[in-house]
Amino acid sequence: MFRFTHLRLATLIALALALAAVPALAAGPVFWEISKQQDVVKGDARGVSIAENGAIMLAPAYTLVYDTKEAYIWSSASDASGNIYLGTGHEGRIFKVERTGAGRLLLDTTELDVTAITADARGNVYAGTSPDGKVYKITPDGSHSVLYDPPDKYVWSLAYDEKTSALFVGTGDKGMIYRIDSSGKASTFADTNETNIVTLALDQGGNLIAGTDPSGLVLRVSANGKTFALMDSPMQEIHSLTVARDGSIFALGINAQASAQRQATVGVSSTTSLSSEGVITISTDDQETQGAAQTTDISGALNQSRSRSRADGARSAVFRILPDGGSEVYWSASDAVSFALRPLADGRVLVGTGNRGRIYSIAPDRTHMLLIQSPEDQTSTFLTVGDNVYATSSNLGRLYRIGREQVSEGTYTSPVRDTKFAGQWGVITWRGVGNVELQTRTGNTESPDATWSDWSSPYRNATGDQIASPRARFIQWKATLRSTASGAQLQSTVIAFLPRNQPPEVASLSVLPPGVALQEMPLSIDPSIASSGLDPQIFGLIASVPPRRFFQKGARTITWQASDPNSDTLVYSLLYRTISDSQWHTLAENLSQSYYTIDGNRLPDGSYVFKVQASDSPDNPADVALTNEEMTDAIEIDNTPPVIRVTGPIATGQTQEVIFEVTDATSRVVKGEYSIDGGPWQMVFPVDGIADSARETFKVRAVFDKPGEHVLAFRCSDSSSNVGSSKITTTK
């Protein structure tokens, strides 16, 4: 969580001393706090877990058991003797890892990927490959043969039923399930009308449970091949299924984008190379797009406003199908695609993701924690052998054991905070127990690189140590936890800094048409709220109401938009000068609104330039406050109507011609109208055809069809909305 927080008195004293007498810095310090899980998980967790409440603690041991030297581990299984079998890609190899951790290549198939693997109680291993899918059988003595070559492109899943000695095969791209009996005879078991049968499992009643793509169905297939949909999930693919001890079925679903990327990776030959550091680089045309680097601004990608118990907008979700047939969303993630699923005997459910290989633990009460962050990119499968829990990874393809004991030391590295403006560092404080120490580093590039400072010496005073890293725009902290008898835990960390003050920005000035005035609308606020000193918006009140527009003769209104990089409160001054003058004069000051209506009667007629000056003085001392300004173009102030001189009339039969010569001292003449004997006003253009100057001549020809005295009225307006009028009386 990132918010202002109250520190202990000792911390405030230390901070005041650290920030005293610093020129050109904003008045208020900023406190960057990380304490909530949604913010803590944006950092890098090595050997630490992150609890639901955001607490950082030492993680279970995560021990490398075997390195296949392959890029992917797609599938895994164990036999009754505790041996583990790993199906890999893109070389299509199967490895056997004994209980001692010794491993070897068991079979090198002719296909690219081993996408499914299982074993029976007699030690036979069955493996499904893709593309050009085949099912291999490997006997305990190591001999192998193709057990079944289906007419389908992919073999996605396998399940062995010990009660009937039957092997079930889930395929793609026709969504078929095959049954291979003990004699090796294969037959169609179910045609699901889906494209892919991605995962298979057997429930406690001996029914086959299948997860599909692209409808995201969980199907139950009875012994006679009858399918029944247990759940129609909102995800595209049910990627993994497992049955818990109480008969519940856990299903892991992934969205359409994740499903397409995963399937595109299978069977795509890649160029794999081993660097001098032992890091495998895989280059294909269909790699999953990497997320933004962890060292982005704290407003990064993780959206935790969506409940973990909802699947809308999720990239992956875990569903629980209850024994009574009901179903529920057990957990979901919008920031990661999940691949591995395993309920444990203690009621927890493990979920392995493709987001830095992170493994989440979901408790029976639905609280979840980041249990382990893998050294590899993706945690692909889980399996249990006796009391041991194992995880496999991809990129690189390795086998790890999740221990019951904690590591002795772990580190957590925070996301990078962009302070925007290099200022003054204050103190770093934290709340925790046990052996915890923190360090900081700073730099002026968004991602830490060789140009950043080294990590500082450790801070060990939780109530506040002065940050020793050099001034810079970006800052990052690292916590090291070490095992003690009382444990080690970090619950909250706060970094104080004072940003360098930046001048306001006046983005734009606008001048409304002449005569348009703005009036502030009063806002009624409960006196008790006003006296409390709290922001009225906390109580749901609107902070401001747009001003009312009305007509005011001679008024000129200027509006502007301004902002402050430090989010300081701004006040404004409005200054003016004539276009022939160099001296500025103050028209108004200490304005809080971003507009001002000029009463034209306050200024003589003429052309003026106005200047808006914005200041952040309300939130800064006088010697620190900064200003910025913006000027208008020339604006005419004109309160004098045009002058009209009449020539005529000149009579020609029944027609009389009158000439009105109009002159305006300041503005352009823009309109002329005439009326005969009080009749409607009629438009008349100047003699030259266009009203565009301060002097215009209008010629009115009036036809009188009745004898007697007649009144011819004429009026004209200038660009400042001043109206002049004249009339003559004529006799026909």
Residue pairs with C-beta under 8 A, 6 or more apart in sequence:
1 33
1 34
1 35
1 36
1 39
1 54
2 32
2 33
2 34
2 39
2 298
3 31
3 33
4 30
4 31
5 31
5 33
5 494
7 15
7 31
7 429
7 464
7 494
7 496
8 429
8 463
8 464
10 463
10 464
11 427
11 429
11 463
11 464
14 426
14 427
14 464
14 466
15 29
15 426
15 427
15 464
15 496
18 424
18 425
18 426
18 427
18 466
19 25
19 29
19 424
19 426
19 498
22 423
22 424
22 498
23 623
23 624
24 500
24 501
24 624
25 423
25 424
25 498
25 499
25 500
25 501
25 624
26 423
26 498
26 499
26 500
26 501
26 566
26 568
26 619
26 620
26 624
27 501
27 568
27 619
27 620
27 621
27 624
28 498
28 619
29 426
29 496
29 497
29 498
30 419
30 496
30 497
30 498
30 499
31 494
31 495
31 496
32 298
32 417
32 494
32 495
32 496
32 497
33 492
33 493
33 494
34 40
34 43
34 54
34 414
34 492
34 493
35 54
35 491
35 492
35 493
36 53
36 54
37 50
37 51
37 52
37 53
37 54
37 304
37 369
37 370
38 302
38 304
39 54
39 298
39 415
40 50
40 54
40 56
40 412
41 50
41 302
41 370
42 294
42 298
42 300
42 302
42 415
43 294
43 412
43 413
43 414
43 415
44 294
44 356
44 373
44 412
44 413
45 56
45 59
45 358
45 370
45 373
45 410
45 412
46 373
46 410
46 411
46 412
46 413
47 58
47 59
47 62
47 407
47 409
47 410
47 411
48 56
48 57
48 58
48 59
48 410
48 411
48 412
48 481
49 56
49 57
49 58
49 59
49 60
49 369
49 370
49 371
49 372
50 56
50 369
50 370
50 412
51 57
51 369
52 367
52 368
52 369
53 491
54 491
54 492
55 489
55 490
55 491
56 412
56 479
56 481
56 489
56 490
56 491
57 481
57 487
57 488
57 489
57 490
58 406
58 407
58 408
58 409
58 410
58 481
58 483
58 487
58 488
59 371
59 372
59 373
59 406
59 407
59 410
60 371
60 372
60 402
60 403
60 404
60 405
60 406
60 407
61 401
61 402
61 403
61 405
61 406
61 407
62 372
62 374
62 375
62 391
62 400
62 401
62 402
62 403
62 407
63 400
63 401
63 403
64 398
64 399
64 400
65 97
65 101
65 390
65 398
65 399
65 400
65 401
66 86
66 95
66 97
66 101
66 103
66 398
66 399
67 396
67 397
67 398
67 399
68 86
68 88
68 93
68 95
68 103
68 396
68 397
68 398
68 399
69 396
69 397
70 88
70 89
70 91
70 93
70 396
70 397
71 88
71 89
71 90
71 270
71 272
71 280
71 282
71 394
71 395
71 396
71 397
72 88
72 89
72 90
72 113
72 265
72 380
72 394
72 395
72 397
73 86
73 87
73 88
73 380
73 381
73 392
73 393
73 394
73 397
73 398
73 399
74 87
74 88
74 89
74 113
74 114
74 115
74 116
74 266
74 380
74 381
74 394
75 86
75 87
75 114
75 115
75 116
75 117
75 127
75 128
75 381
76 84
76 85
76 86
76 87
76 117
76 381
76 383
76 390
76 392
76 399
77 84
77 85
77 117
77 118
77 119
77 125
77 383
78 84
78 85
78 119
78 383
78 384
78 385
79 85
79 119
79 120
79 123
79 125
80 119
80 121
80 123
81 99
81 123
82 98
82 99
82 385
82 386
83 96
83 97
83 98
83 99
84 96
84 97
84 383
84 385
84 390
84 399
85 94
85 95
85 96
85 97
85 106
85 117
85 119
85 125
85 127
86 94
86 95
86 96
86 97
86 117
86 392
86 397
86 399
87 94
87 113
87 114
87 115
87 116
87 117
87 127
88 94
88 95
88 113
88 114
88 397
89 112
89 113
89 114
89 115
89 266
90 112
90 113
90 267
90 268
90 269
90 270
90 272
91 108
91 112
92 108
92 109
92 110
92 111
92 112
92 113
92 114
92 129
93 105
93 107
93 108
93 109
93 114
94 105
94 106
94 107
94 108
94 109
94 114
94 117
94 125
94 127
94 138
95 103
95 104
95 105
95 106
96 103
96 104
96 106
97 103
97 399
99 385
103 399
106 125
106 138
106 142
107 127
107 136
107 138
107 144
109 127
109 129
109 134
109 136
111 129
111 130
111 131
111 132
111 133
111 134
112 129
112 130
112 131
112 266
112 267
112 268
112 269
113 129
113 130
113 131
113 266
113 267
114 127
114 128
114 129
115 128
115 129
115 130
115 133
115 154
115 155
115 156
115 157
115 266
116 127
116 128
116 155
116 156
116 157
116 158
116 170
117 125
117 126
117 127
117 128
117 158
118 125
118 126
118 158
118 159
118 160
118 167
119 125
119 126
119 160
120 126
120 160
120 162
120 165
121 162
122 140
123 139
123 140
124 137
124 138
124 139
124 140
125 137
125 138
126 135
126 136
126 137
126 138
126 147
126 158
126 160
126 167
127 135
127 136
127 138
127 158
128 134
128 135
128 136
128 155
128 156
128 157
128 158
128 169
129 135
129 136
129 155
130 153
130 154
130 155
130 156
130 266
130 267
131 153
131 154
131 266
131 267
132 153
133 149
133 150
133 152
133 153
133 154
133 155
133 171
134 146
134 148
134 149
134 150
134 155
135 146
135 147
135 148
135 149
135 150
135 155
135 158
135 167
135 169
135 180
136 144
136 145
136 146
136 147
137 144
137 145
137 146
137 147
138 144
147 167
147 180
147 184
148 169
148 178
148 180
148 184
148 186
150 169
150 171
150 176
150 178
150 186
152 171
152 172
152 173
152 174
152 176
153 171
153 172
153 173
154 171
154 172
154 173
154 196
154 266
154 267
155 169
155 170
155 171
156 170
156 171
156 172
156 196
156 197
156 198
156 199
157 169
157 170
157 197
157 198
157 199
157 200
157 210
158 167
158 168
158 169
158 170
158 200
159 167
159 168
159 170
159 200
159 201
159 202
159 208
160 166
160 167
160 168
161 167
161 168
161 202
161 206
161 208
163 206
164 181
164 206
165 181
165 182
166 179
166 180
166 181
166 182
167 179
167 180
168 177
168 178
168 179
168 180
168 189
168 200
168 208
169 177
169 178
169 179
169 180
169 186
170 177
170 196
170 197
170 198
170 199
170 200
170 210
171 177
171 178
171 196
171 197
172 195
172 196
172 197
172 198
172 213
173 195
173 196
174 191
174 195
175 191
175 192
175 193
175 194
175 195
175 196
175 197
175 212
176 188
176 190
176 191
176 192
176 197
177 188
177 189
177 190
177 191
177 192
177 197
177 200
177 208
177 210
177 221
178 186
178 187
178 188
178 189
179 186
179 187
179 188
179 189
180 186
181 187
189 208
189 221
189 225
190 208
190 210
190 219
190 221
190 225
190 227
192 210
192 212
192 217
192 219
192 227
194 212
194 213
194 214
194 215
194 217
195 212
195 213
195 214
196 212
196 213
196 214
196 237
196 263
197 210
197 211
197 212
198 211
198 212
198 213
198 237
198 238
198 239
199 210
199 211
199 238
199 239
199 240
199 241
200 208
200 209
200 210
200 211
200 241
201 208
201 209
201 241
201 242
201 243
201 249
202 208
202 209
202 243
203 209
203 220
203 243
203 247
203 249
204 243
204 247
206 223
207 220
207 221
207 222
207 223
208 220
208 221
209 218
209 219
209 220
209 221
209 230
209 241
209 243
209 249
210 217
210 218
210 219
210 220
210 221
210 227
210 241
211 217
211 218
211 219
211 237
211 238
211 239
211 240
211 241
211 251
211 253
212 218
212 219
212 237
212 238
213 236
213 237
213 238
213 259
213 263
214 236
214 237
214 256
214 259
215 232
215 236
216 232
216 233
216 234
216 235
216 236
216 237
216 238
216 253
217 229
217 231
217 232
217 233
217 238
218 229
218 230
218 231
218 233
218 238
218 241
218 249
218 251
218 319
218 321
219 227
219 228
219 229
219 230
220 227
220 228
220 229
220 230
221 227
221 228
222 228
230 249
230 321
230 325
230 327
231 251
231 319
231 321
231 327
233 251
233 253
233 311
233 317
233 319
234 253
234 311
234 312
234 317
235 253
235 254
235 255
235 311
235 314
235 316
235 317
236 253
236 254
236 255
236 256
236 259
237 253
237 254
237 258
237 259
237 262
238 251
238 252
238 253
239 252
239 253
239 254
239 259
239 262
239 316
239 338
239 339
240 251
240 252
240 339
240 340
240 341
241 249
241 250
241 251
241 252
241 341
242 249
242 250
242 341
242 342
242 343
243 249
243 250
244 250
244 343
245 343
245 345
246 323
247 323
248 320
248 321
248 322
248 323
248 343
249 320
249 321
250 318
250 319
250 320
250 321
250 330
250 341
250 343
250 349
251 318
251 319
251 320
251 321
252 316
252 317
252 318
252 319
252 338
252 339
252 340
252 341
252 351
253 311
253 316
253 317
253 318
253 319
254 262
254 315
254 316
254 337
254 338
254 339
255 314
255 315
255 316
255 337
257 315
258 288
258 315
258 316
258 337
261 286
261 287
261 288
262 288
262 337
262 339
264 286
265 284
265 286
265 287
265 288
268 284
268 285
268 286
270 282
270 283
270 284
271 282
271 283
271 284
272 280
272 281
272 282
273 280
273 281
274 280
275 281
279 396
280 395
280 396
282 395
288 337
288 354
291 301
291 335
291 355
292 300
292 301
293 447
294 415
295 415
295 416
295 446
295 447
295 448
295 476
296 415
296 416
296 446
297 415
297 416
297 417
297 418
298 415
298 417
298 418
300 415
301 335
302 334
302 335
303 313
303 334
303 335
306 312
306 313
306 314
306 332
306 334
308 331
308 332
308 333
308 366
308 368
309 328
309 329
309 330
309 331
309 332
309 366
310 329
310 332
311 317
311 319
311 329
311 332
313 334
314 332
314 333
314 334
315 333
315 334
315 335
315 336
315 337
315 338
316 332
316 333
316 336
316 337
316 338
316 353
317 329
317 330
317 331
317 332
317 333
318 329
318 330
318 331
318 332
318 338
318 341
318 349
318 351
318 362
319 327
319 328
319 329
319 330
320 327
320 328
320 330
321 327
322 328
330 349
330 362
330 366
331 349
331 351
331 360
331 362
331 366
331 368
333 351
333 353
333 360
335 355
336 353
336 354
336 355
336 358
337 353
337 354
337 355
338 351
338 352
338 353
338 354
339 352
339 353
339 354
339 378
339 379
339 380
339 381
340 350
340 351
340 352
340 353
340 359
340 379
340 380
340 381
340 382
340 391
340 392
341 349
341 350
341 351
341 352
341 382
342 349
342 350
342 382
342 383
342 384
342 389
343 349
343 350
344 350
344 384
344 389
347 363
347 364
348 361
348 362
348 363
348 364
349 361
349 362
350 359
350 360
350 361
350 362
350 371
350 382
350 389
351 359
351 360
351 362
352 358
352 359
352 378
352 379
352 380
352 381
352 382
352 391
353 359
353 360
353 378
353 379
354 377
354 378
354 379
356 373
356 374
356 377
357 373
357 374
357 375
357 376
357 377
357 378
357 379
357 393
358 370
358 372
358 373
358 374
358 379
359 370
359 371
359 372
359 373
359 374
359 379
359 391
359 402
360 368
360 369
360 370
360 371
361 368
361 369
361 371
362 368
363 369
371 402
372 391
372 402
374 391
374 393
374 400
375 393
376 393
376 394
376 395
376 396
376 398
377 393
377 394
377 395
378 393
378 394
378 395
379 391
379 392
379 393
380 392
380 393
380 394
381 391
381 392
382 389
382 390
382 391
382 392
383 389
383 390
383 392
384 390
388 401
388 402
389 401
389 402
390 399
390 400
390 401
390 402
391 399
391 400
391 401
391 402
392 398
392 399
392 400
393 399
393 400
406 483
407 483
408 482
408 483
409 480
409 481
409 482
409 483
410 480
410 481
411 478
411 479
411 480
411 481
412 478
412 479
412 481
412 490
413 476
413 477
413 478
414 476
414 477
414 478
414 479
414 493
415 476
416 446
416 447
416 448
416 474
416 475
416 476
417 474
417 475
417 476
417 495
418 446
418 473
418 474
419 473
419 474
419 475
419 497
419 499
420 473
420 499
420 565
421 473
421 499
421 500
421 501
421 502
421 565
421 566
422 444
422 471
422 472
422 473
422 500
423 471
423 497
423 498
423 499
423 500
424 471
424 497
424 498
424 500
425 442
425 466
425 467
425 469
425 471
425 475
425 495
425 496
425 497
426 466
426 467
426 495
426 496
426 497
426 498
427 464
427 465
427 466
427 467
427 496
428 438
428 440
428 459
428 464
428 465
428 467
428 477
428 493
428 494
428 495
428 496
429 462
429 463
429 464
429 493
429 494
429 496
430 436
430 438
430 462
430 479
430 490
430 491
430 492
430 493
430 494
431 462
431 490
431 491
431 492
431 493
432 462
432 488
432 489
432 490
432 491
432 492
433 486
433 487
433 488
433 489
434 481
434 482
434 484
434 486
434 487
434 488
434 489
435 481
435 482
435 483
435 484
435 488
436 462
436 479
436 480
436 481
436 482
436 488
436 489
436 490
437 458
437 459
437 460
437 479
437 480
438 458
438 459
438 477
438 478
438 479
438 480
438 493
439 455
439 456
439 457
439 458
439 459
439 477
439 478
439 480
440 455
440 456
440 459
440 467
440 468
440 469
440 475
440 476
440 477
440 478
440 495
441 448
441 452
441 453
441 454
441 455
441 456
441 469
441 475
441 476
441 478
442 452
442 453
442 469
442 470
442 471
442 472
442 474
442 475
442 476
443 449
443 451
443 452
443 453
443 472
443 473
443 474
444 451
444 472
444 473
444 474
445 451
445 452
445 474
446 474
448 474
448 476
452 472
452 474
453 469
453 470
453 472
455 478
456 467
456 468
456 469
457 468
458 480
459 465
467 475
467 495
467 497
469 475
475 495
475 497
477 493
477 495
479 490
479 493
481 488
481 489
481 490
482 488
499 566
501 566
501 568
501 616
501 620
501 624
501 625
501 626
502 564
502 565
502 566
502 626
503 616
503 626
503 627
503 628
504 562
504 563
504 564
504 565
504 568
504 570
504 614
504 615
504 616
504 626
504 627
504 628
505 562
505 563
505 564
505 565
505 614
505 628
506 560
506 561
506 562
506 612
506 614
506 628
506 629
506 630
507 560
507 561
507 562
507 563
508 560
508 561
508 630
509 558
509 559
509 560
509 610
509 612
509 630
509 631
509 632
510 558
510 559
510 560
511 556
511 557
511 558
511 559
511 632
511 633
511 635
512 518
512 556
512 557
512 558
512 559
514 554
514 555
514 556
514 638
514 719
514 720
514 721
515 551
515 552
515 553
515 554
515 555
515 721
516 549
516 551
516 552
516 555
516 557
517 549
517 550
517 551
517 552
517 555
517 557
517 597
518 547
518 548
518 549
518 557
518 559
518 595
518 597
519 547
519 548
519 549
519 550
519 597
520 547
520 593
521 545
521 546
521 547
521 548
523 541
523 542
523 544
523 545
525 536
525 541
526 539
529 536
529 539
529 541
530 536
535 543
536 543
537 543
547 593
547 595
552 597
552 599
553 600
553 639
553 721
554 599
554 600
554 601
554 637
554 638
554 639
554 720
554 721
554 722
555 597
555 598
555 599
555 600
556 597
556 598
556 600
556 635
556 637
557 595
557 596
557 597
557 598
558 574
558 595
558 596
558 598
558 610
558 612
558 632
559 594
559 595
560 572
560 594
560 595
560 612
560 630
561 594
562 570
562 572
562 594
562 612
562 614
562 628
564 570
564 614
564 616
566 616
566 619
568 616
568 618
568 619
568 620
569 616
569 618
569 619
570 614
570 615
570 616
570 618
571 589
571 590
571 591
571 592
571 614
571 615
571 617
571 618
572 589
572 591
572 592
572 593
572 594
572 596
572 612
572 613
572 614
572 615
573 586
573 588
573 589
573 590
573 591
573 612
573 613
573 615
574 586
574 587
574 588
574 589
574 591
574 596
574 610
574 611
574 612
574 613
575 584
575 585
575 586
575 587
575 610
575 611
575 613
576 584
576 585
576 587
576 603
576 608
576 609
576 610
576 611
577 583
577 584
577 585
577 608
577 609
578 606
578 607
578 608
578 609
579 606
579 607
579 608
579 609
579 634
584 611
587 596
587 598
587 602
587 610
588 596
598 610
598 637
600 637
600 638
600 639
600 720
601 639
603 637
604 637
605 637
605 638
605 639
605 640
605 665
605 666
606 636
606 637
606 666
607 634
607 635
607 636
607 637
607 666
608 634
608 635
608 636
608 637
609 631
609 632
609 633
609 634
609 635
610 631
610 632
610 635
611 629
611 630
611 631
611 632
612 629
612 630
612 631
613 627
613 628
613 629
614 627
614 628
614 629
615 625
615 626
615 627
616 625
616 626
616 627
617 625
620 626
636 666
636 667
636 719
636 720
637 666
637 720
638 664
638 665
638 666
638 667
638 718
638 719
638 720
638 722
639 720
639 722
640 664
640 665
640 666
640 722
641 664
641 718
641 722
641 723
641 724
642 662
642 663
642 664
642 669
642 716
642 717
642 718
642 722
642 723
642 724
643 662
643 663
643 664
643 665
643 724
644 660
644 661
644 662
644 714
644 716
644 724
644 725
644 726
645 660
645 661
645 662
645 663
646 658
646 659
646 660
646 661
646 714
646 726
646 728
647 658
647 659
647 660
647 661
648 656
648 657
648 658
648 659
648 728
649 656
649 657
649 658
649 702
649 712
649 728
649 730
650 656
650 657
650 658
651 657
651 732
654 703
654 704
654 705
654 732
655 701
655 702
655 703
656 701
656 702
656 704
656 712
656 730
656 732
657 699
657 700
657 701
657 702
658 699
658 700
658 702
658 712
658 714
658 728
658 730
659 697
659 698
659 699
659 700
660 672
660 697
660 698
660 699
660 700
660 714
660 716
660 726
661 695
661 696
661 697
661 698
662 669
662 672
662 695
662 696
662 697
662 698
662 716
662 724
663 694
663 695
664 694
664 695
664 718
664 722
665 694
666 694
666 718
666 720
667 694
667 718
667 719
667 720
667 722
668 691
668 692
668 693
668 694
668 718
668 719
669 686
669 691
669 693
669 694
669 695
669 696
669 716
669 717
669 718
670 691
670 717
670 718
670 719
671 683
671 691
671 716
671 717
672 683
672 684
672 685
672 686
672 691
672 696
672 698
672 714
672 715
672 716
673 681
673 682
673 683
673 684
673 714
673 715
673 716
674 681
674 682
674 684
674 698
674 700
674 702
674 712
674 713
674 714
674 715
675 681
675 682
675 712
675 713
675 714
676 702
676 704
676 710
676 711
676 712
676 713
677 710
677 711
678 711
678 713
681 715
684 698
684 699
684 700
685 691
685 698
686 696
686 697
686 698
687 696
687 697
687 698
687 699
688 696
688 697
696 716
698 714
698 716
700 712
700 714
702 710
702 712
702 730
704 710
704 730
704 732
706 732
707 732
708 731
708 732
709 729
709 730
709 731
710 729
710 730
710 731
710 732
711 727
711 728
711 729
712 727
712 728
712 729
712 730
713 725
713 726
713 727
714 725
714 726
714 727
715 723
715 724
715 725
715 726
716 723
716 724
716 725
717 723
717 724
